[in-house]
Amino acid sequence: MAVETLGSASRSTKVAPWNDPAIRGWVFQIVVVGLVGALAYFLVSNTVENLARQKIASGFHYLDREAGFEIGDTMIAYSPASTYARAMFVGLLNTLRVAVAGIVLATILGTLLGVGRLSPNWLLSKICEYYVEIFRNVPLLLWLFLIYKMISESLPGPRQAVNVLNSFFLSNRGLYFPIPLANPIHQWMGIGLLVGIAAAFFTARWAKRRQEATGQPFPTIYASIALVLGIPALVWVAGGAPVATSWPELKGFNFVGGMVIQPEFTALLVGLVLYTSAFVAEIVRSGILALNKGQTEAASAIGLSRGQVMRLVLLPQAMRIIVPPMTSQYLNITKNSSLAIAIGYPDLVASVNVTINQTGQAIENVLIIMAAYLTVSLSISAFMNYYNKRIALTER
């Protein structure tokens, strides 16, 4: 009886608020948020006050003013008479161009290297191993300097450019090649390309469901290539098949006409791909090694070749392990592209640096860079997280 009374008394005893873990946790979080908010308010108000004292203008009104500087490599129309906002947009497009190309090429090369390290061929395995160790353990900036110097020093000048079929000219100013002249049909061809990509995507999904239901395979790869290339080709033919072309030709000390791939872009892209592919190779290799060896033995037992085992059995299963760390490498490529300023490639950072020198509004411009990289990185992360969920194993 006494024991029951003691137990009921202890249960009815209320815990003091400062001893309640839930209340204590909320109090700590509120205090931390308040301190962070107070610190942010102090920094912002102090910065605004100091800028006003030094009579330095603040705000983003300068974005509508004339930039007044050249950008050597642009994907859209730009001139010194364009605004600062357009100059930054041109730099952002250049950053995205090298980042997207780098992601695709580093994935392909890194996958080949990772698979090559697992090859029973001793020479191939060692070559891939040395490649990974060399490129992974030397800073990227040094590789960029070396590659850019090799390109600029080893290639001849424009007058002695390497001429291929009188159409392609390679010199230390870049690779010049002919391109079609602008035509309204090209916009519709671009729309046709997007339609072809969408059609290829839905065709692949339909082929997968069909194979699961009937067991009959469908030539998805060939159908996708036909859709992606065929639809724009049909649009081009329907639009009169325009063939007017701009050809590069030497005038003075450089080429005019056609299109050029700048040596700065080439050096940055090659450096990013070679450096990042070494990390991708290790991710791919570790993902494959994480699989049970019984998968390889079972696939070999039913008569699959080594290439088929890797392509049809190991890599599809290893993707669930490879994708999460691969996201970090894709983000690294995007952020490491900011090193372009070291070799003169006009990316976002380069455009903003010139803007800072001309306007003196460093805080606003740095905030623009931060917002741009944050947006791009979060977009890549969101897409990779979506893809990771799509390939994840689910219980049914």
CORHUDA-V160827 format. One record per pair of residues at least 12 apart in sequence whose C-alpha atoms are under 10 Angstrom apart, sorted by sequence separation. I is the first residue (numbers start at 1). GAP is how many residues later the second one is. If there is no record, write none. Layout:
BEGIN
{{I,GAP} {I,GAP}}
END
This chain:
BEGIN
{{67,12} {68,12} {69,12} {70,12} {78,12} {113,12} {116,12} {117,12} {158,12} {159,12} {160,12} {161,12} {206,12} {207,12} {208,12} {245,12} {246,12} {247,12} {248,12} {297,12} {337,12} {338,12} {341,12} {352,12} {353,12} {66,13} {67,13} {68,13} {69,13} {74,13} {76,13} {77,13} {115,13} {116,13} {117,13} {157,13} {158,13} {161,13} {162,13} {163,13} {164,13} {207,13} {245,13} {246,13} {296,13} {299,13} {352,13} {353,13} {66,14} {67,14} {68,14} {69,14} {76,14} {113,14} {114,14} {156,14} {157,14} {158,14} {161,14} {204,14} {206,14} {295,14} {296,14} {299,14} {351,14} {352,14} {66,15} {67,15} {68,15} {69,15} {74,15} {75,15} {113,15} {114,15} {117,15} {155,15} {156,15} {157,15} {158,15} {161,15} {203,15} {204,15} {205,15} {298,15} {299,15} {65,16} {66,16} {67,16} {68,16} {71,16} {74,16} {75,16} {112,16} {113,16} {155,16} {156,16} {157,16} {158,16} {204,16} {349,16} {352,16} {353,16} {65,17} {66,17} {67,17} {70,17} {73,17} {74,17} {76,17} {154,17} {155,17} {156,17} {157,17} {203,17} {204,17} {296,17} {349,17} {352,17} {64,18} {65,18} {66,18} {67,18} {69,18} {73,18} {75,18} {76,18} {110,18} {113,18} {114,18} {154,18} {155,18} {203,18} {295,18} {296,18} {64,19} {65,19} {66,19} {67,19} {68,19} {71,19} {74,19} {75,19} {113,19} {152,19} {153,19} {155,19} {201,19} {204,19} {295,19} {349,19} {63,20} {64,20} {65,20} {66,20} {67,20} {71,20} {74,20} {151,20} {152,20} {200,20} {203,20} {204,20} {348,20} {349,20} {62,21} {63,21} {64,21} {66,21} {67,21} {73,21} {151,21} {152,21} {200,21} {203,21} {293,21} {348,21} {62,22} {63,22} {64,22} {75,22} {110,22} {150,22} {151,22} {152,22} {200,22} {202,22} {288,22} {292,22} {295,22} {62,23} {63,23} {151,23} {200,23} {201,23} {291,23} {63,24} {199,24} {200,24} {203,24} {291,24} {348,24} {60,25} {63,25} {199,25} {200,25} {289,25} {348,25} {198,26} {200,26} {201,26} {288,26} {291,26} {197,27} {200,27} {287,27} {288,27} {290,27} {291,27} {196,28} {197,28} {199,28} {200,28} {287,28} {288,28} {290,28} {196,29} {198,29} {199,29} {288,29} {289,29} {196,30} {197,30} {198,30} {285,30} {287,30} {288,30} {291,30} {196,31} {197,31} {284,31} {287,31} {288,31} {290,31} {195,32} {196,32} {197,32} {199,32} {286,32} {287,32} {195,33} {196,33} {285,33} {287,33} {288,33} {193,34} {194,34} {196,34} {197,34} {284,34} {287,34} {288,34} {192,35} {193,35} {196,35} {283,35} {284,35} {286,35} {287,35} {338,35} {192,36} {193,36} {195,36} {196,36} {286,36} {287,36} {192,37} {193,37} {194,37} {195,37} {284,37} {285,37} {192,38} {193,38} {194,38} {283,38} {284,38} {287,38} {335,38} {192,39} {193,39} {283,39} {284,39} {334,39} {335,39} {189,40} {191,40} {192,40} {193,40} {282,40} {283,40} {190,41} {191,41} {192,41} {283,41} {284,41} {335,41} {189,42} {190,42} {192,42} {193,42} {280,42} {283,42} {284,42} {331,42} {334,42} {335,42} {189,43} {192,43} {283,43} {334,43} {188,44} {189,44} {191,44} {192,44} {189,45} {190,45} {280,45} {331,45} {332,45} {186,46} {189,46} {279,46} {280,46} {283,46} {331,46} {334,46} {185,47} {188,47} {189,47} {279,47} {330,47} {331,47} {188,48} {280,48} {331,48} {186,49} {280,49} {328,49} {331,49} {185,50} {186,50} {189,50} {279,50} {280,50} {327,50} {330,50} {331,50} {185,51} {188,51} {330,51} {185,52} {277,52} {328,52} {185,53} {186,53} {276,53} {327,53} {328,53} {185,54} {276,54} {327,54} {330,54} {184,55} {185,55} {327,55} {183,56} {185,56} {186,56} {276,56} {327,56} {328,56} {185,57} {276,57} {324,57} {327,57} {184,58} {275,58} {326,58} {327,58} {183,59} {182,60} {183,60} {272,60} {273,60} {276,60} {324,60} {181,61} {183,61} {272,61} {323,61} {324,61} {327,61} {180,62} {181,62} {182,62} {272,62} {323,62} {180,63} {181,63} {182,63} {324,63} {179,64} {180,64} {181,64} {182,64} {269,64} {272,64} {323,64} {324,64} {179,65} {180,65} {181,65} {272,65} {323,65} {179,66} {180,66} {181,66} {271,66} {322,66} {178,67} {179,67} {180,67} {272,67} {320,67} {321,67} {178,68} {179,68} {268,68} {269,68} {320,68} {323,68} {177,69} {178,69} {179,69} {268,69} {319,69} {320,69} {177,70} {178,70} {268,70} {320,70} {176,71} {177,71} {178,71} {268,71} {269,71} {320,71} {321,71} {176,72} {177,72} {268,72} {319,72} {320,72} {176,73} {267,73} {268,73} {319,73} {320,73} {268,74} {317,74} {265,75} {268,75} {316,75} {317,75} {264,76} {267,76} {268,76} {317,76} {181,77} {264,77} {268,77} {179,78} {180,78} {264,78} {265,78} {267,78} {168,79} {169,79} {176,79} {178,79} {179,79} {180,79} {264,79} {265,79} {266,79} {167,80} {168,80} {169,80} {175,80} {176,80} {177,80} {178,80} {179,80} {263,80} {264,80} {265,80} {166,81} {167,81} {168,81} {169,81} {173,81} {174,81} {176,81} {177,81} {178,81} {179,81} {263,81} {264,81} {265,81} {166,82} {167,82} {173,82} {176,82} {177,82} {178,82} {263,82} {264,82} {265,82} {166,83} {171,83} {176,83} {177,83} {262,83} {171,84} {175,84} {176,84} {177,84} {174,85} {175,85} {176,85} {169,86} {174,86} {175,86} {176,86} {173,87} {174,87} {175,87} {173,88} {174,88} {175,88} {161,89} {173,89} {174,89} {168,90} {170,90} {172,90} {173,90} {174,90} {159,91} {167,91} {168,91} {169,91} {170,91} {171,91} {172,91} {173,91} {174,91} {175,91} {158,92} {159,92} {168,92} {171,92} {174,92} {158,93} {159,93} {161,93} {158,94} {159,94} {161,94} {158,95} {159,95} {157,96} {158,96} {159,96} {157,97} {158,97} {152,111} {151,112} {152,112} {151,113} {149,114} {148,115} {149,115} {151,115} {152,115} {147,116} {148,116} {151,116} {147,117} {148,117} {150,117} {148,118} {149,118} {147,119} {148,119} {144,120} {147,120} {148,120} {146,121} {147,121} {145,122} {148,122} {144,123} {145,123} {147,123} {148,123} {143,124} {144,124} {147,124} {143,125} {144,125} {146,125} {144,126} {145,126} {141,127} {143,127} {144,127} {140,128} {143,128} {144,128} {142,129} {143,129} {141,130} {140,131} {141,131} {143,131} {144,131} {140,132} {143,132} {140,134} {141,134} {140,135} {135,136} {139,136} {140,136} {138,137} {136,138} {137,138} {135,139} {136,139} {135,140} {136,140} {134,141} {135,141} {136,141} {137,141} {132,142} {135,142} {136,142} {131,143} {132,143} {135,143} {136,143} {131,144} {132,144} {134,144} {135,144} {132,145} {133,145} {131,146} {132,146} {133,146} {136,146} {131,147} {132,147} {130,148} {132,148} {129,149} {132,149} {128,150} {131,150} {132,150} {129,152} {128,153} {129,153} {106,163} {110,163} {114,163} {105,164} {106,164} {109,164} {110,164} {113,164} {114,164} {117,164} {105,165} {108,165} {109,165} {110,165} {112,165} {113,165} {114,165} {116,165} {117,165} {102,166} {103,166} {106,166} {107,166} {110,166} {111,166} {113,166} {114,166} {115,166} {98,167} {102,167} {105,167} {106,167} {109,167} {110,167} {111,167} {113,167} {114,167} {115,167} {117,167} {118,167} {97,168} {98,168} {101,168} {102,168} {105,168} {106,168} {109,168} {110,168} {112,168} {113,168} {114,168} {117,168} {99,169} {100,169} {102,169} {103,169} {104,169} {105,169} {106,169} {107,169} {108,169} {109,169} {110,169} {111,169} {112,169} {113,169} {114,169} {115,169} {116,169} {95,170} {98,170} {99,170} {102,170} {103,170} {106,170} {107,170} {110,170} {111,170} {114,170} {115,170} {118,170} {94,171} {98,171} {101,171} {102,171} {105,171} {106,171} {107,171} {109,171} {110,171} {111,171} {113,171} {114,171} {118,171} {97,172} {98,172} {101,172} {102,172} {105,172} {106,172} {107,172} {108,172} {109,172} {110,172} {111,172} {112,172} {113,172} {114,172} {99,173} {103,173} {106,173} {107,173} {108,173} {110,173} {111,173} {112,173} {114,173} {115,173} {98,174} {99,174} {102,174} {103,174} {106,174} {107,174} {110,174} {111,174} {114,174} {98,175} {102,175} {106,175} {110,175} {107,177} {73,187} {119,187} {73,188} {73,189} {72,190} {73,191} {73,192} {149,194} {115,195} {141,195} {144,195} {148,195} {140,196} {144,196} {147,196} {148,196} {145,197} {141,198} {144,198} {145,198} {140,199} {141,199} {144,199} {115,200} {141,201} {141,202} {111,204} {107,219} {107,222} {106,223} {107,223} {106,224} {103,226} {104,226} {103,227} {106,227} {102,228} {103,228} {103,229} {100,230} {103,230} {99,231} {102,231} {103,231} {99,232} {101,232} {102,232} {99,233} {100,233} {99,234} {100,234} {98,235} {99,235} {102,235} {98,236} {99,236} {97,237} {99,237} {96,238} {99,238} {95,239} {98,239} {95,240} {96,241} {95,242} {98,242} {94,243} {95,243} {95,245} {98,249} {95,250} {97,250} {94,251} {95,251} {96,251} {94,252} {95,252} {96,252} {93,253} {94,253} {95,253} {91,254} {92,254} {93,254} {94,254} {95,254} {91,255} {92,255} {93,255} {90,256} {91,256} {92,256} {90,257} {91,257} {92,257} {88,258} {89,258} {90,258} {91,258} {92,258} {87,259} {88,259} {89,259} {91,259} {92,259} {87,260} {88,260} {91,260} {92,260} {87,261} {88,261} {90,261} {91,261} {88,262} {89,262} {88,263} {89,263} {87,264} {88,264} {86,265} {87,265} {88,265} {85,266} {88,266} {84,267} {85,267} {87,267} {88,267} {84,268} {87,268} {84,270} {85,270} {84,271} {72,272} {73,272} {74,272} {72,273} {73,273} {74,273} {71,274} {72,274} {73,274} {71,275} {84,275} {70,276} {71,276} {88,277} {92,277} {95,278} {71,279} {71,280} {88,280} {92,280} {96,280} {70,281} {88,281} {92,281} {69,282} {89,283} {67,284} {92,284} {69,285} {69,286} {67,287} {68,287} {67,288} {69,289} {68,290} {67,291} {63,292} {67,292} {62,293} {63,296} {62,297} {62,299} {60,301} {57,302} {58,302} {59,302} {63,302} {56,303} {57,303} {58,303} {56,304} {57,304} {58,304} {59,304} {60,304} {56,305} {58,305} {59,305} {60,305} {58,306} {59,306} {60,308} {51,310} {47,316}}
END
